[in-house]
Amino acid sequence: MSKKAYITTPIYYVNDVPHIGHAYTTIIADTMARYYRLKGFDTFFLTGTDEHGQKIEEAAKSRGRTPQDYANEVSGKFRTLWDQFDISYDKFIRTTDSEHKIGVQKAFKTMFDSGDIYKGEYEGHYCVSCETFFTDTQLIDENLCPDCGKETRIVKEESYFFKLSNYQEKLLKWYEDDEKCVLPKGKKSEVISFVKQGLRDLSITRTSFDWGVKLPKELNDNKHVMYVWLDALLNYITALGYGNDEKNMSYWPATVQLVGKDILRFHAIYWPAFLMSLNLPLPKHVAAHGWWTRNGEKMSKSKGNVVDPKEVADAYGLENFRYFMLREVPFGQDGDFSQKALIDRINSDLSNELGNLLNRIIGMSGKYSDFKITSINVLDFHKKELVSVMEHLKMAEINLNELQTNRYLEELWKALTIANQSITVYEPWVKMKNGENDFAFATVAMVANILARVSILLHPVMPKTTTKIAKAFNFEISNKSYIDYIKSENLLKDFVIEKVPPLFQKIEAELLTSPAPSVETKTEVKIKEQDSLISIDQFFETKLKIATVLEAVEVPKSKKLLKLQIDIGEEKPRQIIAGIKEYYDAQDLVGTQICVVANLKPAKIMGLRSEGMLLAAKDENGLALIRPETKKQSGSSVG
Ligand code: MSP
């Protein structure tokens, strides 16, 4: 029996049409599903839509539609796009499917029966847009959501709770025992520190609206519907028939669960806790990618800067776009979309290095051997090159298994570089002239073998392009060729090359006016492995100013905080709350100058409004404020 793989995307909210961020998650997941199929795994790939909750109910209402009718329309848009994008999903789940609802009720009942769910009362600030509760200290400006900035509402209601607090130690043990359970590593550390701060029980039902899954009837409680995140997370098992016909549950546990960094907490904390309560195994990898921004800014409809993936794929080619997204950004980091970067990748990586290599092989084999390729002498002349190609291909797979898509592609391109350089170095045309035909044939056959091997491993990202290459070389990309040419390192049998048209067109200028009033020429953000570099424009988005301290007092009951009134050249003084009490006496600060970030959103710290942040440097010897060397006017800009 073949091994099983289960790959999932998050299910998408139906209050928004698909954009580049959704496409990114789905394309990585599609790549992983194709890769596992290539490796011979019996693979199940799931995607779908998340259709319940207050946000959807209100979005439908504001359009004069029923939630179901509205969800049908938007869910259809996601499905259509994934079909247009050749996304190889095996199931498209909708949380309004009746089997899903039955499965969710069964899960709720199981958790209830095992004593993990109890009834209580919840009061808190709720952000409808994020479908999340926040505590007082998390809010900005008393009632604004810290994630999206929208107003929160105070919700007080009877609620069922999940005993998340019971799972803190078990979760920490999972993170410790299973090194790669959350990827990448940096994100895993964030999850661990969040859990170490302590987990509170989770409110998992709502009574204030009813667009959601009802509680199991055995509970006899009609007032409640389930919290949308409980309903949504369970899709990963209801899609396999949990609570219904469970034959596909043999795919569980998931191999890779792809998520954006914004929803990692739900997937790396709540979801495994629910699974433990249900006595089910935990996913092998929960992998969180970064966000795509435009000109360094979050994309939003109101800003009009959303990148439409269909438009980009139509203009530049779907597979080119797939390659770009996976190659451009280190997994887990944020990336900035720019047509310029996309064009560079197409012209240089794809056209010059990949497409041209095929053209050169076709050209040389046509000239020297009537399109016939024989691998017979390859190992005699070119063993060294093939050994180092295989090292890169192995690294490529190691990286892909850890979702490091950019490094995986980099390794494949290193193999292509060996092929391209070999042509330049060994000059088969000179060898032919000198009568060293065997050597020349061996070089052509060696580069053809490299290209064939790279095509097999590139297939998950560029299925159509690589199929064209394989067709030109008269073989098929499949699990069999993966085993033959990658795992067993066999060489291609002698074959006749079929001439194919060039794989890529060079692109001279940007092809889209929208979504791109060419902001990328202003801000070129190149992503480094560890740090995201910012442009000068982005730096200047932070307004740093010199301030004079007018008043400073200690914040009662706080070990760390001082409350300062400062003059930053505005009509009225500003108040800032700073954690410097351990290092400075309040009175010593009055009259001195400091440097502050002046355009931060106001925040509440211990119930006090703070309208800025001062700059300080800290090391093992303590903390020092950053100040101007000589006195400057209050409000002078720093930068
Ligand atoms: N419905 C929830 C997920 C429930 S899964 C049980 C949800 N939906 S979403 O539609 O808002 O987002 C889905 C995915 O799209 C997330 O992984 C999110 O990170 C991703 N993206 C949305 N905008 C994005 C970018 N701008 N860039 C990259 N991905 C982002 O959350």
Boltz pocket constraint, residues with backbone or C-beta under 6 A from the ligand:
constraints:
  - pocket:
      binder: B
      contacts: [[A, 9], [A, 10], [A, 11], [A, 12], [A, 13], [A, 20], [A, 21], [A, 22], [A, 24], [A, 25], [A, 50], [A, 229], [A, 232], [A, 233], [A, 234], [A, 235], [A, 258], [A, 259], [A, 260], [A, 261], [A, 262], [A, 263], [A, 289], [A, 290], [A, 291], [A, 292], [A, 293], [A, 299]]
      max_distance: 6.0
